[in-house]
Amino acid sequence: DDIDIAVHQGRIFWDELSQSNHKPRFIYVRAFGKDAKPDYAYHHNIEMSRKHQIPVGSYIFFTMALSVDSQFHDFQKIVDLPLQDLRPVIDVESLSTTPSNIEHLKDSVMRLAKLIEQETGAKPVIYSNQRYYKKHLAPAFNDYPLWIAHYSHEPDHPEIRPILWQRSERGHVHGIWTHVDLDNFINGANLTSILADRKSVV
């Protein structure tokens, strides 16, 4: 199973994770959460993913409580681009917004996405759950690589073709003793669909 992880996963037994018959094809690691403070397991998780030859990338939690410029600055400061195998991910969900600030959500996420694209040479992946994406982000990001969470069945929004599906938030994998998010490629996507533009980051 492919996974995304954060400090909540606690101690990860990397040898067991990487040697199992279900070695992840990729891992996304949280760089920072809604307070924009670095996830204190982030750099270790990146290092260990690379040590065990699992393609790795970073996701950042978008919040309307902070300016786009400050979040982009945090991205530049925390995410070490030469260590990224995968495109970065912008995580946008209900905790990103309040009713009072949701009006400019699309414009703000788009501005951050454009800044990250200029920095990395590749469009970032946009993560959201199906209901939130349909209500607040579509159709502005339909041509971005999309990662959609939906826990009962594959995403079925008729206007989009996500490349990643987060199918569970309570999965189990060898080497991690807490619940972990489980992810799959869909709609014919594969690892090349999320690879970083290595020419721009080395």
Secondary structure by P-SEA (a helix, b strand, c coil): ccccccccccccaaaaaaaccccccbbbbbccccccccccaaaaaaaaaaaaccccbbbbbbbccccaaaaaaaaaaccccccccccbbbbbcccccccccccaaaaaaaaaaaaaaaaccbbbbbbbcaaaaaccccccccccbbbbbbccccccccccccccccccccccccccccbbbbbbbccccccccccccccccc
